[in-house]
């Protein structure tokens, strides 16, 4: 019984550390933040005011990126595929978010726009 509880505590600790190791966020205004994957190679970031933008490259797959943002913002209100770019539209709190995912070589580019 003690071993099972100990194993459960270790498992929960590992899951929590994995969750915190997979993401970061830029604070925009008040309590709004734009999350991004931990291994992101950010090449543009304009987060001082709204509309706010973050652009980055990641080795994560399109499915992993979608899951990451669905975990953060819920189910997208719509999605669109144009010129091999997938755009997900979210409403979170009182903000509009657009997440664009496009293949760039062996990585994915993620462009995020947060607006009122």
C-alpha positions as CSV (number, residue, x, y, z in Angstrom):
1,X,0.0,0.0,0.0
2,X,2.8,2.4,0.9
3,X,4.6,1.6,-2.3
4,X,1.5,2.3,-4.4
5,X,1.1,5.7,-2.8
6,X,4.8,6.4,-3.3
7,X,4.6,5.4,-6.9
8,X,1.5,7.6,-7.4
9,X,3.3,10.6,-5.9
10,X,6.3,10.1,-8.1
11,X,4.1,9.7,-11.2
12,X,2.1,12.9,-10.4
13,X,5.4,14.8,-9.8
14,X,6.8,13.6,-13.2
15,X,3.6,14.6,-15.0
16,X,3.5,18.0,-13.4
17,X,7.2,18.6,-14.3
18,X,6.6,17.4,-17.8
19,X,3.6,19.8,-18.2
20,X,5.7,22.8,-17.0
21,X,8.6,21.7,-19.1
22,X,6.5,21.8,-22.3
23,X,5.4,25.4,-22.3
24,X,6.2,29.1,-21.6
25,X,4.2,32.2,-22.1
26,X,4.7,35.9,-22.8
27,X,2.7,38.2,-20.6
28,X,0.8,40.7,-22.7
29,X,-1.6,42.8,-20.6
30,X,-3.2,42.3,-17.3
31,X,-3.5,38.5,-16.8
32,X,-3.4,37.6,-20.5
33,X,-0.5,35.5,-21.8
34,X,0.4,34.0,-25.1
35,X,1.6,30.4,-24.4
36,X,4.2,28.8,-26.6
37,X,6.0,25.4,-26.6
38,X,9.1,25.2,-24.5
39,X,11.5,24.3,-27.4
40,X,10.3,27.3,-29.4
41,X,12.8,29.2,-31.4
42,X,11.2,32.6,-31.3
43,X,12.0,34.9,-34.3
44,X,9.5,37.7,-33.7
45,X,7.7,38.9,-30.6
46,X,5.5,42.0,-30.1
47,X,3.8,41.6,-26.8
48,X,3.8,45.1,-25.2
49,X,0.2,45.8,-26.2
50,X,-2.7,44.4,-28.1
51,X,-2.8,43.2,-30.8
52,X,0.1,41.0,-29.7
53,X,2.1,38.6,-32.0
54,X,4.6,35.8,-31.4
55,X,6.2,33.8,-34.2
56,X,8.3,30.8,-33.6
57,X,9.7,27.5,-35.1
58,X,9.3,24.2,-33.3
59,X,10.2,20.6,-34.0
60,X,6.8,19.5,-32.6
61,X,4.3,18.0,-35.1
62,X,1.2,19.8,-36.2
63,X,-0.9,17.4,-34.1
64,X,1.1,18.2,-31.0
65,X,0.8,21.9,-31.6
66,X,-3.0,21.7,-32.1
67,X,-3.3,19.6,-28.9
68,X,-1.1,22.1,-27.0
69,X,-3.3,25.1,-27.9
70,X,-6.6,23.2,-27.4
71,X,-5.4,22.3,-23.9
72,X,-4.8,26.1,-23.3
73,X,-7.8,27.6,-25.1
74,X,-10.3,24.8,-25.6
75,X,-11.8,23.7,-28.9
76,X,-11.2,26.2,-31.7
77,X,-14.3,28.1,-32.9
78,X,-13.2,27.4,-36.4
79,X,-10.3,26.2,-38.5
80,X,-9.2,26.9,-42.1
81,X,-6.6,25.4,-44.4
82,X,-5.2,27.7,-47.1
83,X,-2.0,27.3,-49.1
84,X,-0.9,24.5,-46.7
85,X,-1.3,26.7,-43.7
86,X,-3.7,25.6,-40.9
87,X,-5.3,28.5,-39.0
88,X,-7.1,27.8,-35.8
89,X,-9.4,30.5,-34.3
90,X,-10.0,30.6,-30.6
91,X,-11.9,32.9,-28.2
92,X,-10.4,32.9,-24.7
93,X,-11.6,35.1,-21.9
94,X,-12.5,38.2,-23.8
95,X,-9.7,37.9,-26.4
96,X,-9.5,36.5,-30.0
97,X,-6.6,34.3,-30.8
98,X,-5.5,33.1,-34.2
99,X,-2.9,30.3,-34.4
100,X,-1.3,29.6,-37.8
101,X,0.7,26.5,-38.3
102,X,2.8,25.9,-41.5
103,X,5.5,23.4,-42.4
104,X,8.9,25.0,-43.0
105,X,11.5,22.4,-43.9
106,X,11.6,19.8,-41.2
107,X,10.0,22.2,-38.6
108,X,6.7,23.9,-38.1
109,X,6.3,27.6,-37.9
110,X,3.7,28.9,-35.5
111,X,2.3,32.4,-35.7
112,X,0.0,33.6,-32.9
113,X,-2.0,36.8,-32.9
114,X,-4.0,37.9,-29.8
115,X,-6.4,40.8,-30.2
116,X,-9.5,42.2,-28.4
